[in-house]
Amino acid sequence: MADLSRRRMLRASLASAAVLLGGGALGACGSAAAAGDPGTVRLWDLFSGADGALLNELVDTARPDMPGTDVERTVLEWGTPYYTKLAMASAGGRGPDVAVAHMSRLAGYAPLGLLDPWDTGLLAEFGVHESDFAPAVWERTRYRGQTYAVPLDTHPFIVFFHPEPARKAGLLTGDGALDAGAFDSPERFLAAGRELAKASGGQGIDFGHVNDYAQGWRLFYGLYRQTGNDFELPEGGPAKGDVDAMAEVISFMVKLFDGRTNPRRHDYPAAIAAFTNRQSAMILSGEWELGTFQQADPKVGAAPFPTVFGTPAVYADSHSFVLPRRHDPDEAHRRRTHQAVAAILKAGQVWARAGHIPAYQPVTRTAAYRELQPQARYAGAAGHVVLDPAVWFAGAGSDFQTAMAQTLQRALLDGLSPDRTARAMLARFDTFLSQPSPA
């Protein structure tokens, strides 16, 4: 009876944590995912549209390396609904065989016992090793000495540009790559924006951030890490950060988007439209927009985000495979799941067409990948990626990103001083840190 009571308490605690992580409760998740054909690996993911179709092609391409296995996808709504359902299903041991999750959300799942660790020895048997991944990405897969995520890709925040105005502005090298040296300080970056505006006859550098839940934070955090600083975020607070460095970054962002050569008030759709219509010569955005931009300009250029403040750092996240918690996993089926994921990683050239950088680096070292343009131009960004702070409340689609972006808007749109904005951001950190971790 005592063991039974402890199990009940654990299930209740995990369910409560799942609601906190996801932001709200959902109805019970069906247990069908845990039963059925032993030759079928059931996958939950959040890819719809073009990415969803490409994932189907990726699985088909990988099929010869997982003989006798079918992958059955269930596509769920991106953001809070997805992560809530994943947490609730995992808490009850009723999740799928494998699920896609953003690496930035791992700190809110692994410590709660919502995931099972991967067997790295088994992955190695199927040809996937730790050394096949960029250290900056792999180090985030670990919790207490075990691997809880296998990265499918790295999707960084980069720069896109139209080659004609960039060349006219003198910002390209002889082989058509972006001259990173022309952007390697705040002053040079601002000057490059002015030159791009002159060359294009329109706007220089665009950035869709108004009313966006994450854009401001993505740009800020990548630049802040370029100053060589990070945040100290002890449970319960207070948060510690370099206020001067934060203010310097915020001041740069305000100057960059002052409404003169670069637009000040574009929301995300307006910025995308302005760039595709060639009203802007460059845009700061995620590589996930590559398909949209290539439809408008097949010759569109791209490059890793320039090092503006001295230390190479590129804001990014990673779609990763995780194993939702099972009470008594079937070892033969777990082996099948490991084999399927390894096969999918090896077929990563297909996934790269969407713009994502395959995390399994043997793919990016092939001649076929080097011919993939402009993807091959920014593949090196994977070596310098920084993800959201490894705290339970951060990560893709989180309330934390929304809160930080809203605070930054006060400087970018309302004139709040960079120093006061920096301190307001630290106060926001303290609000989140004051909430007890579900773990």
N, C-alpha and C positions, 0 to 999 in steps of 0.2 A: 504493500500500500504506500509506503514512503516513496519508493521509486516511482510509482504511478503518479503520486502528487507532484513530485519534482518535474516529471515530464509534462504534466498539465501546466505547471507554473512556467516552464520554459516556453511552451507553445503560446501561452498568453502573453508573456513578455515579448516574444518575437513578433507576434501579431500587432501588439501595441507599437513596437518599434517600426514595423512596416508602415503603419499609418503615418507616423511622424516623418519617415523618410519620403513617402510619396506625397504627403500633403493632404491626404484624405482617405477615407475608407471606400472600398469597392465591395461588391458582392462576392460571395465565395467563388474561388477559381475552380473550375472543373477538374476532376481527378483523371480525366481521360488521358492526359498527357503521360501518366505514369503506367498506362496499360496499352495492350495492343500488340501489333506485329513486332516480334523481336528483331526483325531485319530493318526496322524503320527508326531513324534517329529524328526525334521531334525537336524542332528549333523554333524559338520565339525570337522575333526581330522587329525592328521599327522602320524597315525600309519599304517605302511605297514608291510609286511613280517610276522614273527612270532607274533609280538605284535598286528598286525592287526587281525590275526586269533583269538588271545586270546581275543581281545576286542569283537569280534562277539560272542564268547562263554560267555563272561561276560554279555553281553546284553541278551542272551538267558537264562542264569541262573537267571537274575533279572526279567524276564518277569512276573512270578506269582505275583510280588509285584507292577506291573503297568498294571493291567487288562485293556484290550481294547486299549492299546497303542503299536504302532510299532515305533521302532527307525530306521531311515533311515540314513545311514552313507555316507558322501562324504569325500574321502581321498585325501588330497592335499599334494603337495611336501613340505618336511620339510624345515625349515629355512626361509630366506628372502621371497621367493615366498608365503609361507603360511601366514606370518604375514602381508605382503603387501595386499594380497587379503582380509584377515580378516578385516584390518583397512579400506580399501576402501568400502567393503560391509557394514560395520557398519556405516561409515560416511553417506552413502546414505540410511540407514535404510533398507537395502536389504539383511542382513545377515541371517544365519540359525537361528533356534530356540535356539540352544545352540552350543558352540564350545569348543574345548580343547585348552588351552593356557598354556605356562609355567608361573608359578607364578612370575618368575623374570622379565617377560615382562609387568606385571600389571601396573607399574608406568608410562609406556608409553601409556597406553590406558584409564584407569579410569579417570585421570585428564582431558582428552580431550573430555569427554562425548561420547566416542566410545562404552561404555558398560552401561548396565542397572544394578542396584543393585539387589541382591537376596533378597527375602522375607524370613528372618530367622524364622519368626513365622510360615510360611507355611512349611518350611523345618522341623521345630520341629513337626508340625502336622503329618509329614510322618516319624518321628522317628530319625531325624538328628539334633543334637544340637552342639553348640559351644564347650561344654565340651567333646565332642567325639573326638576332635582333639588336637594334641600336641600344646601347646601355641606358641612354636617357629614357627610353620607353620601357625596357624590361624592368628597371628598378622599381617602377610603380606597380608591377604585377605581384609584388611580394608582400606578405604579411606574416610576421612571426616565423620567418624561415621557410614558408611554403608559397607556392605559386597559385594565385587565385584567378588569374586572367591570362588568356593567350591572345596577344594583339593581332588583329586582322590588318589594321592599317594605322597610319598616322594622318590626321587631317589638320594641317596647320593654317594659321592666319598668314596670308601672303600678300603680294602686290601683283595686280594685273595691269597691263598697259597696252595701248595701241602703238605698234612699232613706228608708224610714220611720225607722229609728233614727238615721240621719245628720241628718235634719231635726229630730227630737226633741232631738238633742244640740246643735242650733244650728250645724251645720257646713256648711249649704248656703246658697247665695245665692238671691236671689229667683227666678231662672229654673231652679233645681234643680241648678245646678253645684256641685261641691265648692268650698268656700271655702279657697283655697290659703293665705290668710293665717293660717288657724287651725292650720297645720302648718309654719310657716316658721321654726321654731327647734326644737332638741331638746326644750326645755321645753314648748313648745306642742304638739308632736307627742305627747309623753307624756301631756299633759293631755287631748288629743283622744281618745286611747285609753281613758282613764278615763271620759270622758263617753259614749263609744260603748258601753262595757260597761254603764254605768248605763241608758242608753236602750234597749238590747237585752235587758237582763235576763240576758245571757250573757257572751260574750267580746267584747272590743273589736276588736283588730286581730290577724289571724291571719297566719301565715307558715310554710309547710311547708319545713323545711330539714333535719330530722334524716335523716341517711344519704343526702341528695341530693347528686349530683355537682357541682351548679353554683349552687344557690340562694343559699347564703351568700356566695359570691363576687359574684354579680350585685348583691345588696343592698350589700355592702361597697364595691365598686368605684364604683358610681354615687354613693354618699354621699361617698366619698373625693375623687372628682373635684369634688364640690360645695364642697369646702374650698378649691378653687383650685389643688390640687396634682396632680401625676402622678408616675409613677416614671421614673427614668433607668435604662435597662437596656442598658448596653454589652455587646457580645459578650465573653464570658469573665468578666463581672462586674467589681466587685461592684455589686449593685443599690443604688440610692439612692432613698429616699423620706422624707417628713416623718413621723418616728416619732410625734411629738406629735399630728399631725393623724390619723394612723392610729389611735392609741390613743383619741382623742376619738370617732371614729366607732365603734370597737369597743365602747367604754363605753356609747354610746347604744344600740347593738344589744342589749347585755346588759340594760340597763334596760328597753328596750321589750318584750323577751320574758323577763320575770322570773317568769312563772307566776302572776301575780296577776290583773290585768285582762286581760292578753294571754297566750295559751298559750306555754309554754316548749318543750315537747318534741313538737310535731306533726311527723310526717313529711309528705311531699308529699300522698299520698292522703288522710291524715287532715285536713289543712288544707282541701283542696278539698271534702271531705265536710262539714266543719263549716260552711263558708261556704254551700254549696248548701242545707244543712238549716237555715240561719238561726241556727246556734249562735254564729256570729261575725258582727259587723256589717260588718267590712271585711277585705280580704285584700290582701297585697302579692304580686303575681304577674305573669306575662306575659300580654300581650293575647291570646295563643293560646288561653287558657282561656275566651274570651268565649262560644263556642258552648255549652260545658258550663254556664256560669252562667246564660245566657239561657234554657236549657231549664228550669231550676229557678225562675227569676225573670225574666220577660220585661221587667221594669222596672229591672233591675239597672243601677246607675250605674258610671261609670268616669271616671278623670281621669289626666292626666300625673302622674308621681311628683313630689310636692311638693319645692320647693327648701328643704331643711332647714338647709344650712350656707352659704347666701349666694350661691353661684354656680350658675346653672341648669345641670343636667347630668342626663341620664336614661340609664341603662344600656340598651343595645339591641344588636341584631344586624340583619343584612339578608340575606334570601335573594336571591341574585344569580345572573345568568347568566354563565358563563365558557366560553371556547373551549379545550377540551383540545388540547394540542399536536399538530399534524400536520406531517409532513415536507414534503409538497408539497400543500398544500390546493388544492382545485379552486375557482378564483375565482368561478365562476358559482354554485357551491353555497354558498360563503361569503356571497355576496350574498343568496341565498335565506334563509340562516340569520339574517342581520341583519334582513331584512324580517320574518321570523316573530317574532323577539324584539320588534321595534318594535310589531308588531300586538298582541302579548300585553300589553305595557305599557299601550297605549292602552285596552285592555279591563279595566283594573285595578279598576273598580267592582265587578266580579264577585268578585275576590279580596278586596276590602275587607269582604265579608260575613263572612269568617272572623275579622275583627278586625284583620288586618294593615293597616298604613298604606301605601297605594300609594306607591311611591317616585317615580313619574312624577307630579309635582305638578299638572299640568293636570286630573287626575282629581279630586284633593281640592278643587279650586276650583269644582267644578260644584254646581248646586243639588241634584242627586240625591245627591251625597255629603253635603252639609250636612244632608240629611234622614235620613241613616243614623245612628241613635243606638244606643249611646253612642259609636260610633266617632268621630264628628265632634268630640266633647268632648275627645278626647286626641290628635287629629291634630297639634296644635302641638308635641307631644313630639319630632317628627322634626327640629325646628330646633335641638335641644340634645342630640342623642344622643352617647354615648360608647361605643365598641366596646372589646373587649379590647385590651391593648397590641399594637402592630404588631410582634410578634416571632414567629418561626417555630413556637414550641412552644405558643402560646396559641390561643384560639378555641373555638368550639362543639365539645362532645364531647371536649375534650382532657384529657390526664392533668394538665395544669397546673391547670385549673379544679377537678378533683377534689382535688388536693393543697392548694390554697388553701382550699377548703371544709372539708376535714378539719382544717386548722389552726385555722380560725375556730370549729369545733365545740368546741375545747378551752376557748375563752372562754365560748361560749354555753351549754355543757352541763357543763363540768368545772371551771369557776371559775378558769382561768388568767387572770392579770391582763392587762388590755388592753395594757400596755406590753410585757410578755413575748410576748404573742401577736403584736404588731406586728413585733417583732424576729424571731420565728420565721417569719413570712411572708416577710420579707426574706431569711432564710436559705434558704427554699424557692426563692425567685427565684434565688438564687446557684447552687443545685443545677442548675436548668435552664440557666442561663447558662453554667455550666461545661461543658455538653455542646456540642461544636462544631456549628454550623449545618450542615445538609446542603448548603447552597449553597457 
